[in-house]
Amino acid sequence: MNLKKYCRRFGIFPIFLFIFLFSHTLFANISINAVGDIMMGTLYPRSILPPDDGKTLFKFTEHYLRYGNPDFIFGNLEGAITDYNHTNKNIESGRAFAFEMPPRYAGYLKNAGFNIVSTANNHARDFGTQGYEDTRRYLRQNGISAVGTRDEIKYFNVRGVKVAWIGFSWFSYSNNILDLRHSKEIIRKAADSSDIVIVSVHAGAEGDSALHIKNKNEYFYGENRGNLMKFAHLAVDNGADLVLGHSPHVPRAMELYKGRLIAYSLGNFLTYRVFSTTGYKRLVPILHIEMSNKGKFLRGRIISCVQISYGRRKGIPVYDSSMKVIKVIKMLSNNDIKNNEITISDSGFINIKYDSINVLSDSSKSFDVNSIFQEEK
């Protein structure tokens, strides 16, 4: 049956439906909300758990985590979710820590909206292989994906757009940023079979002295934690469309490199009572990013939060009307990145310089796509 006869018999509705579905996929944006380090209390070496058994950990920020109805809500999970309590770490040295969160706490991440986390960091294996596998099992049971094992790529289908996630750290059991050859290979592999590649990377020195990104290797307690700027540029050069950094426990600059956004550190998010909440370490950004269906950065926003710095809720984030973290990231992005192609407004809106079309402001409308999130098997 030719097209003319088909239209005469069935009407033109199917044709318009096809055009609508095709154009919807063709022009669909992908959105991500991302935060830094999450540690929801610990059972080891003694119990340090939050009030209400952790049920209200995300009470003050859940609304902001869901800003813009994102396709992904991401964070870096520091520590193991497990009942297994044997660690090989020498915590008596004062330079090593082991964090063990109760299995039921995975449900709190789910309730807050998280659907993907990184387990490529220096605390994911605090309780060995068993603790690591327990963590990923409890996450999976709550519908939360994890990236962080070596050679692991997670693929998702969002309204017909194929999105790949990869997790990196400086350890051999994850994808290792010190192994640039392997890093290139796995990023290219993801890029060859997806429309968008998102890289999470745990790297860099720690603390207030690590506020500035530099194009050189960073060391902490003698560990080589890689050259994060070199790695981020290499990642984009080989197909990555978004690079989300964490590990320094402080916010860092953001850079637009070849049309792709790099956030060099998202700092801390929720680190209950064990992590330091002094200085820049208590500043908490929630980063909202919108990308084209081919990975180009369109616009974004930083939502400013701050950790409570004392008492029974120390380390829990709340909204910060003074916008401190926005001011810091804006200053760092202007000073640490030469010829940066993004602007950050005083209220946190991130836009491409000289782009009058894709400008995000308070009047911007968001997409309601929570029901469409699907991980590909």
Contacts in CASP RR format, 6 or more apart in sequence:
PFRMAT RR
TARGET T0000
AUTHOR 0000-0000-0000
METHOD contacts of the structure
MODEL  1
MNLKKYCRRFGIFPIFLFIFLFSHTLFANISINAVGDIMMGTLYPRSILP
PDDGKTLFKFTEHYLRYGNPDFIFGNLEGAITDYNHTNKNIESGRAFAFE
MPPRYAGYLKNAGFNIVSTANNHARDFGTQGYEDTRRYLRQNGISAVGTR
DEIKYFNVRGVKVAWIGFSWFSYSNNILDLRHSKEIIRKAADSSDIVIVS
VHAGAEGDSALHIKNKNEYFYGENRGNLMKFAHLAVDNGADLVLGHSPHV
PRAMELYKGRLIAYSLGNFLTYRVFSTTGYKRLVPILHIEMSNKGKFLRG
RIISCVQISYGRRKGIPVYDSSMKVIKVIKMLSNNDIKNNEITISDSGFI
NIKYDSINVLSDSSKSFDVNSIFQEEK
1 9 0 8 1.000
6 14 0 8 1.000
7 15 0 8 1.000
24 159 0 8 1.000
25 159 0 8 1.000
25 160 0 8 1.000
25 161 0 8 1.000
25 293 0 8 1.000
26 293 0 8 1.000
27 293 0 8 1.000
28 158 0 8 1.000
28 159 0 8 1.000
28 160 0 8 1.000
28 161 0 8 1.000
28 293 0 8 1.000
29 290 0 8 1.000
29 291 0 8 1.000
29 292 0 8 1.000
29 293 0 8 1.000
29 298 0 8 1.000
29 367 0 8 1.000
30 71 0 8 1.000
30 158 0 8 1.000
30 161 0 8 1.000
30 163 0 8 1.000
30 196 0 8 1.000
30 290 0 8 1.000
30 291 0 8 1.000
30 292 0 8 1.000
30 293 0 8 1.000
30 295 0 8 1.000
31 68 0 8 1.000
31 69 0 8 1.000
31 70 0 8 1.000
31 71 0 8 1.000
31 72 0 8 1.000
31 288 0 8 1.000
31 289 0 8 1.000
31 290 0 8 1.000
31 291 0 8 1.000
31 366 0 8 1.000
31 367 0 8 1.000
31 369 0 8 1.000
32 70 0 8 1.000
32 71 0 8 1.000
32 72 0 8 1.000
32 73 0 8 1.000
32 74 0 8 1.000
32 198 0 8 1.000
32 242 0 8 1.000
32 287 0 8 1.000
32 288 0 8 1.000
32 289 0 8 1.000
32 291 0 8 1.000
33 65 0 8 1.000
33 66 0 8 1.000
33 67 0 8 1.000
33 68 0 8 1.000
33 70 0 8 1.000
33 72 0 8 1.000
33 73 0 8 1.000
33 74 0 8 1.000
33 286 0 8 1.000
33 287 0 8 1.000
33 288 0 8 1.000
33 289 0 8 1.000
34 72 0 8 1.000
34 73 0 8 1.000
34 74 0 8 1.000
34 75 0 8 1.000
34 244 0 8 1.000
34 263 0 8 1.000
34 266 0 8 1.000
34 286 0 8 1.000
34 287 0 8 1.000
34 289 0 8 1.000
35 65 0 8 1.000
35 74 0 8 1.000
35 75 0 8 1.000
35 76 0 8 1.000
35 266 0 8 1.000
35 269 0 8 1.000
35 270 0 8 1.000
35 284 0 8 1.000
35 285 0 8 1.000
35 286 0 8 1.000
35 287 0 8 1.000
36 75 0 8 1.000
36 76 0 8 1.000
36 245 0 8 1.000
36 246 0 8 1.000
36 265 0 8 1.000
36 266 0 8 1.000
36 267 0 8 1.000
36 268 0 8 1.000
36 269 0 8 1.000
37 75 0 8 1.000
37 76 0 8 1.000
37 78 0 8 1.000
37 246 0 8 1.000
37 247 0 8 1.000
37 249 0 8 1.000
37 267 0 8 1.000
37 268 0 8 1.000
37 269 0 8 1.000
37 270 0 8 1.000
37 271 0 8 1.000
37 275 0 8 1.000
38 75 0 8 1.000
38 76 0 8 1.000
38 77 0 8 1.000
38 78 0 8 1.000
38 109 0 8 1.000
38 117 0 8 1.000
38 269 0 8 1.000
38 270 0 8 1.000
38 271 0 8 1.000
39 77 0 8 1.000
39 78 0 8 1.000
39 79 0 8 1.000
39 99 0 8 1.000
39 101 0 8 1.000
39 123 0 8 1.000
39 270 0 8 1.000
39 271 0 8 1.000
39 272 0 8 1.000
39 274 0 8 1.000
39 275 0 8 1.000
40 50 0 8 1.000
40 54 0 8 1.000
40 57 0 8 1.000
40 101 0 8 1.000
40 105 0 8 1.000
40 108 0 8 1.000
40 109 0 8 1.000
40 270 0 8 1.000
40 272 0 8 1.000
41 48 0 8 1.000
41 49 0 8 1.000
41 50 0 8 1.000
41 99 0 8 1.000
41 101 0 8 1.000
41 105 0 8 1.000
41 272 0 8 1.000
41 273 0 8 1.000
41 274 0 8 1.000
42 48 0 8 1.000
42 49 0 8 1.000
42 98 0 8 1.000
42 99 0 8 1.000
42 100 0 8 1.000
42 101 0 8 1.000
42 274 0 8 1.000
43 49 0 8 1.000
43 85 0 8 1.000
43 100 0 8 1.000
43 101 0 8 1.000
43 102 0 8 1.000
44 85 0 8 1.000
44 87 0 8 1.000
44 98 0 8 1.000
44 99 0 8 1.000
44 100 0 8 1.000
44 126 0 8 1.000
44 127 0 8 1.000
45 91 0 8 1.000
45 98 0 8 1.000
48 272 0 8 1.000
48 273 0 8 1.000
48 274 0 8 1.000
49 102 0 8 1.000
49 272 0 8 1.000
50 56 0 8 1.000
50 57 0 8 1.000
50 272 0 8 1.000
50 273 0 8 1.000
50 312 0 8 1.000
50 313 0 8 1.000
50 316 0 8 1.000
51 312 0 8 1.000
51 313 0 8 1.000
53 104 0 8 1.000
54 105 0 8 1.000
54 108 0 8 1.000
55 108 0 8 1.000
57 108 0 8 1.000
57 112 0 8 1.000
57 270 0 8 1.000
57 272 0 8 1.000
57 316 0 8 1.000
58 65 0 8 1.000
58 108 0 8 1.000
58 111 0 8 1.000
58 112 0 8 1.000
58 270 0 8 1.000
60 316 0 8 1.000
60 317 0 8 1.000
60 318 0 8 1.000
60 319 0 8 1.000
61 112 0 8 1.000
61 270 0 8 1.000
61 286 0 8 1.000
61 305 0 8 1.000
61 317 0 8 1.000
61 318 0 8 1.000
61 319 0 8 1.000
62 111 0 8 1.000
62 112 0 8 1.000
62 113 0 8 1.000
64 286 0 8 1.000
64 303 0 8 1.000
64 305 0 8 1.000
64 319 0 8 1.000
65 73 0 8 1.000
65 112 0 8 1.000
65 113 0 8 1.000
65 114 0 8 1.000
65 286 0 8 1.000
66 73 0 8 1.000
66 113 0 8 1.000
67 286 0 8 1.000
67 288 0 8 1.000
67 301 0 8 1.000
67 303 0 8 1.000
67 366 0 8 1.000
68 288 0 8 1.000
68 366 0 8 1.000
68 367 0 8 1.000
69 366 0 8 1.000
69 367 0 8 1.000
69 368 0 8 1.000
69 369 0 8 1.000
69 370 0 8 1.000
70 288 0 8 1.000
70 369 0 8 1.000
71 158 0 8 1.000
71 163 0 8 1.000
71 369 0 8 1.000
71 372 0 8 1.000
71 373 0 8 1.000
72 115 0 8 1.000
72 116 0 8 1.000
72 156 0 8 1.000
72 163 0 8 1.000
72 198 0 8 1.000
72 373 0 8 1.000
73 112 0 8 1.000
73 113 0 8 1.000
73 114 0 8 1.000
73 115 0 8 1.000
73 116 0 8 1.000
74 114 0 8 1.000
74 116 0 8 1.000
74 117 0 8 1.000
74 118 0 8 1.000
74 200 0 8 1.000
74 244 0 8 1.000
75 114 0 8 1.000
75 116 0 8 1.000
75 117 0 8 1.000
75 118 0 8 1.000
75 246 0 8 1.000
75 266 0 8 1.000
75 269 0 8 1.000
76 117 0 8 1.000
76 118 0 8 1.000
76 121 0 8 1.000
76 200 0 8 1.000
76 202 0 8 1.000
76 246 0 8 1.000
76 247 0 8 1.000
76 266 0 8 1.000
77 109 0 8 1.000
77 117 0 8 1.000
77 118 0 8 1.000
77 119 0 8 1.000
77 121 0 8 1.000
77 124 0 8 1.000
77 135 0 8 1.000
77 139 0 8 1.000
77 146 0 8 1.000
78 99 0 8 1.000
78 121 0 8 1.000
78 123 0 8 1.000
78 124 0 8 1.000
78 271 0 8 1.000
79 98 0 8 1.000
79 99 0 8 1.000
79 100 0 8 1.000
79 101 0 8 1.000
79 121 0 8 1.000
79 123 0 8 1.000
79 124 0 8 1.000
79 126 0 8 1.000
79 135 0 8 1.000
80 99 0 8 1.000
80 100 0 8 1.000
80 101 0 8 1.000
80 123 0 8 1.000
80 124 0 8 1.000
80 125 0 8 1.000
80 126 0 8 1.000
80 127 0 8 1.000
80 128 0 8 1.000
80 131 0 8 1.000
80 132 0 8 1.000
80 134 0 8 1.000
80 135 0 8 1.000
81 101 0 8 1.000
81 102 0 8 1.000
81 103 0 8 1.000
81 105 0 8 1.000
81 106 0 8 1.000
81 134 0 8 1.000
81 135 0 8 1.000
81 138 0 8 1.000
81 139 0 8 1.000
82 100 0 8 1.000
82 101 0 8 1.000
82 103 0 8 1.000
82 127 0 8 1.000
82 130 0 8 1.000
82 131 0 8 1.000
82 134 0 8 1.000
82 135 0 8 1.000
82 138 0 8 1.000
83 102 0 8 1.000
83 103 0 8 1.000
83 134 0 8 1.000
84 100 0 8 1.000
84 127 0 8 1.000
84 128 0 8 1.000
84 130 0 8 1.000
84 131 0 8 1.000
84 134 0 8 1.000
85 100 0 8 1.000
85 127 0 8 1.000
86 127 0 8 1.000
87 98 0 8 1.000
87 126 0 8 1.000
87 127 0 8 1.000
87 128 0 8 1.000
88 128 0 8 1.000
89 96 0 8 1.000
89 97 0 8 1.000
89 98 0 8 1.000
89 126 0 8 1.000
90 96 0 8 1.000
91 97 0 8 1.000
91 98 0 8 1.000
95 221 0 8 1.000
97 123 0 8 1.000
97 126 0 8 1.000
97 274 0 8 1.000
98 123 0 8 1.000
98 126 0 8 1.000
98 127 0 8 1.000
99 123 0 8 1.000
99 126 0 8 1.000
99 274 0 8 1.000
100 126 0 8 1.000
100 127 0 8 1.000
103 134 0 8 1.000
103 138 0 8 1.000
106 138 0 8 1.000
106 139 0 8 1.000
106 141 0 8 1.000
106 142 0 8 1.000
106 144 0 8 1.000
107 142 0 8 1.000
109 117 0 8 1.000
109 139 0 8 1.000
109 142 0 8 1.000
109 144 0 8 1.000
110 142 0 8 1.000
110 143 0 8 1.000
110 144 0 8 1.000
114 144 0 8 1.000
115 143 0 8 1.000
115 144 0 8 1.000
115 145 0 8 1.000
115 373 0 8 1.000
116 144 0 8 1.000
116 145 0 8 1.000
116 146 0 8 1.000
116 147 0 8 1.000
116 154 0 8 1.000
116 165 0 8 1.000
117 139 0 8 1.000
117 144 0 8 1.000
117 145 0 8 1.000
117 146 0 8 1.000
117 147 0 8 1.000
118 146 0 8 1.000
118 147 0 8 1.000
118 148 0 8 1.000
118 167 0 8 1.000
118 200 0 8 1.000
118 202 0 8 1.000
118 246 0 8 1.000
119 132 0 8 1.000
119 135 0 8 1.000
119 136 0 8 1.000
119 146 0 8 1.000
119 147 0 8 1.000
119 148 0 8 1.000
119 149 0 8 1.000
119 174 0 8 1.000
120 147 0 8 1.000
120 148 0 8 1.000
120 149 0 8 1.000
120 167 0 8 1.000
120 168 0 8 1.000
120 169 0 8 1.000
120 171 0 8 1.000
120 174 0 8 1.000
120 175 0 8 1.000
120 200 0 8 1.000
120 201 0 8 1.000
120 202 0 8 1.000
121 169 0 8 1.000
121 202 0 8 1.000
121 246 0 8 1.000
121 247 0 8 1.000
122 169 0 8 1.000
122 171 0 8 1.000
122 202 0 8 1.000
122 247 0 8 1.000
124 132 0 8 1.000
124 135 0 8 1.000
124 148 0 8 1.000
125 131 0 8 1.000
125 132 0 8 1.000
125 173 0 8 1.000
127 134 0 8 1.000
135 146 0 8 1.000
136 146 0 8 1.000
139 145 0 8 1.000
139 146 0 8 1.000
140 146 0 8 1.000
145 154 0 8 1.000
145 156 0 8 1.000
145 165 0 8 1.000
145 375 0 8 1.000
146 154 0 8 1.000
147 153 0 8 1.000
147 154 0 8 1.000
147 165 0 8 1.000
147 166 0 8 1.000
147 167 0 8 1.000
147 200 0 8 1.000
148 166 0 8 1.000
148 167 0 8 1.000
148 168 0 8 1.000
148 169 0 8 1.000
148 174 0 8 1.000
148 175 0 8 1.000
148 200 0 8 1.000
149 173 0 8 1.000
149 174 0 8 1.000
150 172 0 8 1.000
150 173 0 8 1.000
150 174 0 8 1.000
150 175 0 8 1.000
150 176 0 8 1.000
151 175 0 8 1.000
151 186 0 8 1.000
152 166 0 8 1.000
152 167 0 8 1.000
152 175 0 8 1.000
153 164 0 8 1.000
153 165 0 8 1.000
153 166 0 8 1.000
153 186 0 8 1.000
153 189 0 8 1.000
153 190 0 8 1.000
154 164 0 8 1.000
154 165 0 8 1.000
154 166 0 8 1.000
154 375 0 8 1.000
155 162 0 8 1.000
155 163 0 8 1.000
155 164 0 8 1.000
155 193 0 8 1.000
155 194 0 8 1.000
155 375 0 8 1.000
155 376 0 8 1.000
156 162 0 8 1.000
156 163 0 8 1.000
156 164 0 8 1.000
156 165 0 8 1.000
156 373 0 8 1.000
156 374 0 8 1.000
156 375 0 8 1.000
156 376 0 8 1.000
157 163 0 8 1.000
157 374 0 8 1.000
157 376 0 8 1.000
158 369 0 8 1.000
158 372 0 8 1.000
158 373 0 8 1.000
158 374 0 8 1.000
159 369 0 8 1.000
159 372 0 8 1.000
161 195 0 8 1.000
161 196 0 8 1.000
161 293 0 8 1.000
162 193 0 8 1.000
162 194 0 8 1.000
162 195 0 8 1.000
162 196 0 8 1.000
162 376 0 8 1.000
163 194 0 8 1.000
163 195 0 8 1.000
163 196 0 8 1.000
163 197 0 8 1.000
163 198 0 8 1.000
164 190 0 8 1.000
164 191 0 8 1.000
164 193 0 8 1.000
164 194 0 8 1.000
164 196 0 8 1.000
164 197 0 8 1.000
164 198 0 8 1.000
165 198 0 8 1.000
165 199 0 8 1.000
165 200 0 8 1.000
166 175 0 8 1.000
166 186 0 8 1.000
166 187 0 8 1.000
166 190 0 8 1.000
166 197 0 8 1.000
166 198 0 8 1.000
166 199 0 8 1.000
166 200 0 8 1.000
167 174 0 8 1.000
167 175 0 8 1.000
167 199 0 8 1.000
167 200 0 8 1.000
167 201 0 8 1.000
167 202 0 8 1.000
168 174 0 8 1.000
168 175 0 8 1.000
168 176 0 8 1.000
168 177 0 8 1.000
168 183 0 8 1.000
168 199 0 8 1.000
168 200 0 8 1.000
168 201 0 8 1.000
168 202 0 8 1.000
168 203 0 8 1.000
168 231 0 8 1.000
169 175 0 8 1.000
169 176 0 8 1.000
169 177 0 8 1.000
169 201 0 8 1.000
169 202 0 8 1.000
169 203 0 8 1.000
169 247 0 8 1.000
170 176 0 8 1.000
170 177 0 8 1.000
170 178 0 8 1.000
170 202 0 8 1.000
170 203 0 8 1.000
170 223 0 8 1.000
170 224 0 8 1.000
170 225 0 8 1.000
170 226 0 8 1.000
172 179 0 8 1.000
175 182 0 8 1.000
175 183 0 8 1.000
175 186 0 8 1.000
176 182 0 8 1.000
176 183 0 8 1.000
177 183 0 8 1.000
177 201 0 8 1.000
177 203 0 8 1.000
177 226 0 8 1.000
177 228 0 8 1.000
177 231 0 8 1.000
178 224 0 8 1.000
178 226 0 8 1.000
180 231 0 8 1.000
180 234 0 8 1.000
183 231 0 8 1.000
183 234 0 8 1.000
183 235 0 8 1.000
183 238 0 8 1.000
184 234 0 8 1.000
184 238 0 8 1.000
187 197 0 8 1.000
187 199 0 8 1.000
187 235 0 8 1.000
187 238 0 8 1.000
187 239 0 8 1.000
187 240 0 8 1.000
188 238 0 8 1.000
188 239 0 8 1.000
190 197 0 8 1.000
190 239 0 8 1.000
191 197 0 8 1.000
191 238 0 8 1.000
191 239 0 8 1.000
191 240 0 8 1.000
195 293 0 8 1.000
195 294 0 8 1.000
195 295 0 8 1.000
196 241 0 8 1.000
196 242 0 8 1.000
196 291 0 8 1.000
196 293 0 8 1.000
196 294 0 8 1.000
196 295 0 8 1.000
197 239 0 8 1.000
197 240 0 8 1.000
197 241 0 8 1.000
197 242 0 8 1.000
198 240 0 8 1.000
198 241 0 8 1.000
198 242 0 8 1.000
198 244 0 8 1.000
199 232 0 8 1.000
199 235 0 8 1.000
199 240 0 8 1.000
199 242 0 8 1.000
199 243 0 8 1.000
199 244 0 8 1.000
200 244 0 8 1.000
200 245 0 8 1.000
200 246 0 8 1.000
201 228 0 8 1.000
201 231 0 8 1.000
201 232 0 8 1.000
201 235 0 8 1.000
201 243 0 8 1.000
201 244 0 8 1.000
201 245 0 8 1.000
201 246 0 8 1.000
202 245 0 8 1.000
202 246 0 8 1.000
202 247 0 8 1.000
203 218 0 8 1.000
203 225 0 8 1.000
203 226 0 8 1.000
203 228 0 8 1.000
203 231 0 8 1.000
203 245 0 8 1.000
203 247 0 8 1.000
204 210 0 8 1.000
204 218 0 8 1.000
204 220 0 8 1.000
204 225 0 8 1.000
204 226 0 8 1.000
204 228 0 8 1.000
204 247 0 8 1.000
204 248 0 8 1.000
204 265 0 8 1.000
205 218 0 8 1.000
205 219 0 8 1.000
205 220 0 8 1.000
205 225 0 8 1.000
205 248 0 8 1.000
206 220 0 8 1.000
206 247 0 8 1.000
206 248 0 8 1.000
206 249 0 8 1.000
206 250 0 8 1.000
207 248 0 8 1.000
207 249 0 8 1.000
207 250 0 8 1.000
207 276 0 8 1.000
207 280 0 8 1.000
207 281 0 8 1.000
208 250 0 8 1.000
208 278 0 8 1.000
208 279 0 8 1.000
208 280 0 8 1.000
208 281 0 8 1.000
210 218 0 8 1.000
210 220 0 8 1.000
210 248 0 8 1.000
210 249 0 8 1.000
210 250 0 8 1.000
211 248 0 8 1.000
211 250 0 8 1.000
211 251 0 8 1.000
211 252 0 8 1.000
211 280 0 8 1.000
211 328 0 8 1.000
211 332 0 8 1.000
212 252 0 8 1.000
212 253 0 8 1.000
212 332 0 8 1.000
212 335 0 8 1.000
212 336 0 8 1.000
213 228 0 8 1.000
213 229 0 8 1.000
213 252 0 8 1.000
213 253 0 8 1.000
213 264 0 8 1.000
213 265 0 8 1.000
213 332 0 8 1.000
213 336 0 8 1.000
213 337 0 8 1.000
214 229 0 8 1.000
214 336 0 8 1.000
215 227 0 8 1.000
215 229 0 8 1.000
215 230 0 8 1.000
216 227 0 8 1.000
217 224 0 8 1.000
217 225 0 8 1.000
217 226 0 8 1.000
217 227 0 8 1.000
218 224 0 8 1.000
218 225 0 8 1.000
218 226 0 8 1.000
218 227 0 8 1.000
218 228 0 8 1.000
219 225 0 8 1.000
225 247 0 8 1.000
228 245 0 8 1.000
228 264 0 8 1.000
229 264 0 8 1.000
232 243 0 8 1.000
232 255 0 8 1.000
232 257 0 8 1.000
232 262 0 8 1.000
232 264 0 8 1.000
233 257 0 8 1.000
233 262 0 8 1.000
235 243 0 8 1.000
236 243 0 8 1.000
236 257 0 8 1.000
236 258 0 8 1.000
236 260 0 8 1.000
236 262 0 8 1.000
237 258 0 8 1.000
240 260 0 8 1.000
241 260 0 8 1.000
241 291 0 8 1.000
241 294 0 8 1.000
241 295 0 8 1.000
241 296 0 8 1.000
242 260 0 8 1.000
242 261 0 8 1.000
242 262 0 8 1.000
242 289 0 8 1.000
242 291 0 8 1.000
242 295 0 8 1.000
242 297 0 8 1.000
243 260 0 8 1.000
243 261 0 8 1.000
243 262 0 8 1.000
243 263 0 8 1.000
244 263 0 8 1.000
244 266 0 8 1.000
244 287 0 8 1.000
245 252 0 8 1.000
245 263 0 8 1.000
245 264 0 8 1.000
245 265 0 8 1.000
245 266 0 8 1.000
246 265 0 8 1.000
246 266 0 8 1.000
246 267 0 8 1.000
247 265 0 8 1.000
248 265 0 8 1.000
248 267 0 8 1.000
249 267 0 8 1.000
249 268 0 8 1.000
249 275 0 8 1.000
249 276 0 8 1.000
249 281 0 8 1.000
250 265 0 8 1.000
250 267 0 8 1.000
250 268 0 8 1.000
250 280 0 8 1.000
250 281 0 8 1.000
250 283 0 8 1.000
251 265 0 8 1.000
251 266 0 8 1.000
251 267 0 8 1.000
251 280 0 8 1.000
251 283 0 8 1.000
251 285 0 8 1.000
251 325 0 8 1.000
251 328 0 8 1.000
251 329 0 8 1.000
251 332 0 8 1.000
252 263 0 8 1.000
252 264 0 8 1.000
252 265 0 8 1.000
252 267 0 8 1.000
252 329 0 8 1.000
252 332 0 8 1.000
252 336 0 8 1.000
253 264 0 8 1.000
253 329 0 8 1.000
253 332 0 8 1.000
253 333 0 8 1.000
253 335 0 8 1.000
253 336 0 8 1.000
253 337 0 8 1.000
253 340 0 8 1.000
254 261 0 8 1.000
254 262 0 8 1.000
254 263 0 8 1.000
254 264 0 8 1.000
254 329 0 8 1.000
254 333 0 8 1.000
254 337 0 8 1.000
254 342 0 8 1.000
254 344 0 8 1.000
254 350 0 8 1.000
255 261 0 8 1.000
255 262 0 8 1.000
255 264 0 8 1.000
255 333 0 8 1.000
255 337 0 8 1.000
255 340 0 8 1.000
255 342 0 8 1.000
256 262 0 8 1.000
256 297 0 8 1.000
256 340 0 8 1.000
256 341 0 8 1.000
256 342 0 8 1.000
256 352 0 8 1.000
259 296 0 8 1.000
259 297 0 8 1.000
259 341 0 8 1.000
259 352 0 8 1.000
260 295 0 8 1.000
260 296 0 8 1.000
260 297 0 8 1.000
261 289 0 8 1.000
261 297 0 8 1.000
261 342 0 8 1.000
261 350 0 8 1.000
263 287 0 8 1.000
266 285 0 8 1.000
266 287 0 8 1.000
267 281 0 8 1.000
267 283 0 8 1.000
267 284 0 8 1.000
267 285 0 8 1.000
268 275 0 8 1.000
268 277 0 8 1.000
268 281 0 8 1.000
268 282 0 8 1.000
268 283 0 8 1.000
268 284 0 8 1.000
268 307 0 8 1.000
268 315 0 8 1.000
269 284 0 8 1.000
269 286 0 8 1.000
269 305 0 8 1.000
269 317 0 8 1.000
270 307 0 8 1.000
270 315 0 8 1.000
270 316 0 8 1.000
270 317 0 8 1.000
271 277 0 8 1.000
271 307 0 8 1.000
271 315 0 8 1.000
272 314 0 8 1.000
272 315 0 8 1.000
272 316 0 8 1.000
273 314 0 8 1.000
273 315 0 8 1.000
275 281 0 8 1.000
275 315 0 8 1.000
277 307 0 8 1.000
277 308 0 8 1.000
277 309 0 8 1.000
277 314 0 8 1.000
277 315 0 8 1.000
278 309 0 8 1.000
280 328 0 8 1.000
281 307 0 8 1.000
282 306 0 8 1.000
282 307 0 8 1.000
282 309 0 8 1.000
282 315 0 8 1.000
283 306 0 8 1.000
283 307 0 8 1.000
283 320 0 8 1.000
283 324 0 8 1.000
283 325 0 8 1.000
283 328 0 8 1.000
284 304 0 8 1.000
284 305 0 8 1.000
284 306 0 8 1.000
284 307 0 8 1.000
284 317 0 8 1.000
284 320 0 8 1.000
284 325 0 8 1.000
285 302 0 8 1.000
285 303 0 8 1.000
285 304 0 8 1.000
285 305 0 8 1.000
285 325 0 8 1.000
285 326 0 8 1.000
285 329 0 8 1.000
286 302 0 8 1.000
286 303 0 8 1.000
286 305 0 8 1.000
287 300 0 8 1.000
287 301 0 8 1.000
287 302 0 8 1.000
287 303 0 8 1.000
288 300 0 8 1.000
288 301 0 8 1.000
288 302 0 8 1.000
288 303 0 8 1.000
289 297 0 8 1.000
289 300 0 8 1.000
290 297 0 8 1.000
290 298 0 8 1.000
290 299 0 8 1.000
290 300 0 8 1.000
290 360 0 8 1.000
291 297 0 8 1.000
291 298 0 8 1.000
292 298 0 8 1.000
297 342 0 8 1.000
297 352 0 8 1.000
298 352 0 8 1.000
298 358 0 8 1.000
298 360 0 8 1.000
299 349 0 8 1.000
299 350 0 8 1.000
299 351 0 8 1.000
299 352 0 8 1.000
299 358 0 8 1.000
299 359 0 8 1.000
299 360 0 8 1.000
299 364 0 8 1.000
300 349 0 8 1.000
300 350 0 8 1.000
300 351 0 8 1.000
300 360 0 8 1.000
301 348 0 8 1.000
301 349 0 8 1.000
301 350 0 8 1.000
301 360 0 8 1.000
302 325 0 8 1.000
302 326 0 8 1.000
302 329 0 8 1.000
302 344 0 8 1.000
302 348 0 8 1.000
302 350 0 8 1.000
303 319 0 8 1.000
303 348 0 8 1.000
304 319 0 8 1.000
304 320 0 8 1.000
304 321 0 8 1.000
304 322 0 8 1.000
304 323 0 8 1.000
304 324 0 8 1.000
304 325 0 8 1.000
304 326 0 8 1.000
304 348 0 8 1.000
305 317 0 8 1.000
305 318 0 8 1.000
305 319 0 8 1.000
305 320 0 8 1.000
305 325 0 8 1.000
306 317 0 8 1.000
306 318 0 8 1.000
306 320 0 8 1.000
306 324 0 8 1.000
306 325 0 8 1.000
307 314 0 8 1.000
307 315 0 8 1.000
307 316 0 8 1.000
307 317 0 8 1.000
307 318 0 8 1.000
308 314 0 8 1.000
308 315 0 8 1.000
308 316 0 8 1.000
308 317 0 8 1.000
308 318 0 8 1.000
309 315 0 8 1.000
323 346 0 8 1.000
323 347 0 8 1.000
323 348 0 8 1.000
326 344 0 8 1.000
326 346 0 8 1.000
326 347 0 8 1.000
326 348 0 8 1.000
327 346 0 8 1.000
329 344 0 8 1.000
330 344 0 8 1.000
330 346 0 8 1.000
330 348 0 8 1.000
333 340 0 8 1.000
333 342 0 8 1.000
333 344 0 8 1.000
334 340 0 8 1.000
341 352 0 8 1.000
341 353 0 8 1.000
342 350 0 8 1.000
342 351 0 8 1.000
342 352 0 8 1.000
342 353 0 8 1.000
343 350 0 8 1.000
343 351 0 8 1.000
343 352 0 8 1.000
343 353 0 8 1.000
344 350 0 8 1.000
345 351 0 8 1.000
347 362 0 8 1.000
349 359 0 8 1.000
349 360 0 8 1.000
349 361 0 8 1.000
350 360 0 8 1.000
351 358 0 8 1.000
351 359 0 8 1.000
351 360 0 8 1.000
352 358 0 8 1.000
END
